[in-house]
Amino acid sequence: MRAIAVVPKAKNSAHIVDVAIPSIHEDSVLVKINLVGLNGTDKEIDEGLYGEAPQGEGLLIFGHESIGKVIGHRLSPPLSPKALTIDVRIKGLTIIKP
């Protein structure tokens, strides 16, 4: 899949990368993203002001504001395989709307 990523704390490092589609772990959802928004936080991360990659990774992928469709999950109770998701992370909150 293609993504926009930065090297954390490296100024003006935003670039498009090809990354493997992640595995679906227990209690997780795989979403095919249709649209992603970039905002002031992403600009500040690209300016190297802050941001950390997940443990064991060298890049931080943008996309904390997105819309897409669920294409797989390991949740109970199950979601519709075509559930529409709106991902707006505010204090760790992710909203999933079927």
N, C-alpha and C positions, 0 to 999 in steps of 0.2 A: 504494500500500500504506500501511497505517497503522503508525506506529512511535512509540516513546517517545523523545524527544530532549531535550537540554539545550543551553543556550548555555554553552560552556565557560567556567569560572571565574565564572559568574554564579550567585549563591546562589538556591536554590529556583526554578530555571527549568524543571524537568521539565514536559513537556507532550506531548500527543498531536499528531502531525503527519501529513499525507498527503504521501508522497514518491513519485517515479517509481520503477517497478521498474527496477533496474539492468541494464545491458547485460551480456552474458556475454562476457568477454574471454578470450583464450587462457590456458590453464592455470587456469581458474576454474570455480566451481560456483555455480549459482543454486538456492537452497533455499527452499521454501515452509515457513515456520515454523509449527509447531503450538503449541508452548509456549515461553515464554521465562522465565527466572528473573532476579529482581533480588536483589542481595545487598548486603552492607556496602560494597563498592567503589562500587556505583551510588549508594548513599546519600551517600557522601563526595563523589562527583563532583557530585551535586545540591547539596551544601552549598558547592560552589565551591572545594573544597580542591585539586583537580587535574583533569586531563582536557584533551585537545586534540581538535579536530575534524580530519578528514582534510584534507590540503592543498587549498585552494580552496573548502572548505565552511564554513558558519557554524554548523552544528549537529553535535553528537556524538550518535549514535543508540545507545541501550542495546541489549544483546542478546548479550553475550559468553558466556552460558550458555543454550543453546537446543536444541530438538529439532524436526526437520522432515523433509521428503522432498525429494530431489533432483528438480527439474523441468526442469533443463537443465544442460549442462556443455560445456566444450571441453577435455577431458582425453584423454590417450592413455596407457594403454589406457582405453576407455570404462567408465563405471559404469552399473549398471542405472538406468533412468530413475525407478525407484521406490525407490532406495536410501534407507535410513533413515540420517539423520545425527545425530550427537551432537556438539555444538560446545562444548567446554570448553577455553578458551584458557589454557593454563598454559605460560608461557615460549614462546609462539608455536605450541604444538601444537594441531592440530585433528584430531580422530578422526572418520573416516568409516567407518561400518559398513554394508555392503550387506545 
